[in-house]
Amino acid sequence: MKSLADLEAIRQRAATDVNIRREHDGTRIVVGMATCGIAAGARPVMTAFVEEIGKRNLSDVSVVQTGCIGMCRLEPIVEVMRPGEEKVTYVKMTPEKARRVVSEHIVNGNIVAEYTIGNA
């Protein structure tokens, strides 16, 4: 970076990247990755989601992380947001549960009710 124009170009690229993340049209899987989530096992859960999505070549699904979702005793917490549907919150997740959520909810559209916050 040698000039203000270079700095402005970097700012524009960063703003575009942020807007792409916000305007995602497909399914979003949001994993709580604050210290409470990480301590409860959120990192392997996120890895399982990423691997399963990749294995199935699901290009319209993004897996992102967020901070504390606010219910530490129920960590790891995952929120699934599909276009035109209400958000589904899964709690006490494990890598095995993550793979089942991809198979049943993400691919086939069937919520795995026993993993949801209403059944915790």
C-alpha positions as a Python dict, from the first residue, in 0.01 Angstrom:
ca = {
    (1, 'M'): (0, 0, 0),
    (2, 'K'): (159, 318, -121),
    (3, 'S'): (-125, 566, -148),
    (4, 'L'): (-469, 663, -24),
    (5, 'A'): (-610, 514, -344),
    (6, 'D'): (-460, 176, -248),
    (7, 'L'): (-615, 204, 96),
    (8, 'E'): (-953, 293, -58),
    (9, 'A'): (-933, -12, -288),
    (10, 'I'): (-868, -236, 14),
    (11, 'R'): (-1164, -81, 195),
    (12, 'Q'): (-1393, -140, -105),
    (13, 'R'): (-1289, -507, -133),
    (14, 'A'): (-1351, -560, 239),
    (15, 'A'): (-1694, -394, 216),
    (16, 'T'): (-1785, -614, -80),
    (17, 'D'): (-1681, -926, 112),
    (18, 'V'): (-1896, -825, 410),
    (19, 'N'): (-2197, -758, 185),
    (20, 'I'): (-2159, -1097, 18),
    (21, 'R'): (-2178, -1264, 358),
    (22, 'R'): (-2488, -1067, 456),
    (23, 'E'): (-2674, -1120, 129),
    (24, 'H'): (-2632, -1496, 115),
    (25, 'D'): (-2938, -1646, -54),
    (26, 'G'): (-2890, -2007, 51),
    (27, 'T'): (-2887, -2189, 381),
    (28, 'R'): (-2671, -2051, 662),
    (29, 'I'): (-2542, -2266, 945),
    (30, 'V'): (-2421, -2047, 1231),
    (31, 'V'): (-2205, -2209, 1500),
    (32, 'G'): (-2158, -2034, 1837),
    (33, 'M'): (-1781, -2008, 1878),
    (34, 'A'): (-1738, -1794, 2189),
    (35, 'T'): (-1520, -1939, 2465),
    (36, 'C'): (-1823, -2115, 2616),
    (37, 'G'): (-1902, -2286, 2285),
    (38, 'I'): (-1541, -2378, 2216),
    (39, 'A'): (-1502, -2522, 2567),
    (40, 'A'): (-1816, -2733, 2511),
    (41, 'G'): (-1689, -2871, 2178),
    (42, 'A'): (-1805, -2627, 1909),
    (43, 'R'): (-1485, -2654, 1705),
    (44, 'P'): (-1531, -3025, 1617),
    (45, 'V'): (-1901, -2955, 1552),
    (46, 'M'): (-1813, -2678, 1306),
    (47, 'T'): (-1554, -2901, 1140),
    (48, 'A'): (-1813, -3179, 1101),
    (49, 'F'): (-2057, -2936, 934),
    (50, 'V'): (-1789, -2807, 696),
    (51, 'E'): (-1671, -3158, 606),
    (52, 'E'): (-2024, -3293, 552),
    (53, 'I'): (-2125, -2992, 341),
    (54, 'G'): (-1809, -3037, 133),
    (55, 'K'): (-1855, -3412, 99),
    (56, 'R'): (-2206, -3358, -37),
    (57, 'N'): (-2099, -3066, -263),
    (58, 'L'): (-2370, -2836, -123),
    (59, 'S'): (-2273, -2508, -284),
    (60, 'D'): (-2577, -2312, -156),
    (61, 'V'): (-2491, -2373, 211),
    (62, 'S'): (-2253, -2161, 416),
    (63, 'V'): (-2111, -2245, 757),
    (64, 'V'): (-2016, -1940, 962),
    (65, 'Q'): (-1920, -1873, 1320),
    (66, 'T'): (-2052, -1620, 1565),
    (67, 'G'): (-1984, -1520, 1923),
    (68, 'C'): (-2192, -1612, 2223),
    (69, 'I'): (-2553, -1696, 2141),
    (70, 'G'): (-2648, -1649, 2507),
    (71, 'M'): (-2735, -1989, 2647),
    (72, 'C'): (-2401, -2124, 2764),
    (73, 'R'): (-2546, -2426, 2940),
    (74, 'L'): (-2680, -2553, 2605),
    (75, 'E'): (-2355, -2520, 2408),
    (76, 'P'): (-2251, -2610, 2147),
    (77, 'I'): (-2537, -2419, 1980),
    (78, 'V'): (-2604, -2411, 1607),
    (79, 'E'): (-2860, -2200, 1426),
    (80, 'V'): (-2987, -2305, 1083),
    (81, 'M'): (-3143, -2039, 863),
    (82, 'R'): (-3306, -2145, 539),
    (83, 'P'): (-3469, -1902, 296),
    (84, 'G'): (-3841, -1862, 363),
    (85, 'E'): (-3831, -2063, 687),
    (86, 'E'): (-3799, -1978, 1054),
    (87, 'K'): (-3461, -2012, 1220),
    (88, 'V'): (-3402, -2347, 1391),
    (89, 'T'): (-3176, -2358, 1698),
    (90, 'Y'): (-2999, -2685, 1774),
    (91, 'V'): (-2839, -2733, 2115),
    (92, 'K'): (-2587, -2963, 2284),
    (93, 'M'): (-2448, -3050, 1943),
    (94, 'T'): (-2184, -3311, 1866),
    (95, 'P'): (-2009, -3394, 1538),
    (96, 'E'): (-2242, -3694, 1495),
    (97, 'K'): (-2549, -3475, 1548),
    (98, 'A'): (-2407, -3223, 1300),
    (99, 'R'): (-2380, -3488, 1030),
    (100, 'R'): (-2740, -3595, 1097),
    (101, 'V'): (-2862, -3234, 1077),
    (102, 'V'): (-2696, -3198, 736),
    (103, 'S'): (-2847, -3524, 614),
    (104, 'E'): (-3200, -3472, 744),
    (105, 'H'): (-3251, -3096, 774),
    (106, 'I'): (-3020, -2938, 519),
    (107, 'V'): (-3056, -3200, 244),
    (108, 'N'): (-3409, -3332, 304),
    (109, 'G'): (-3577, -3037, 478),
    (110, 'N'): (-3678, -3230, 790),
    (111, 'I'): (-3593, -3062, 1121),
    (112, 'V'): (-3427, -3296, 1371),
    (113, 'A'): (-3666, -3201, 1651),
    (114, 'E'): (-3496, -3393, 1931),
    (115, 'Y'): (-3186, -3173, 1896),
    (116, 'T'): (-3373, -2841, 1903),
    (117, 'I'): (-3391, -2592, 2184),
    (118, 'G'): (-3753, -2686, 2256),
    (119, 'N'): (-3644, -3035, 2355),
    (120, 'A'): (-3338, -2940, 2563),
}
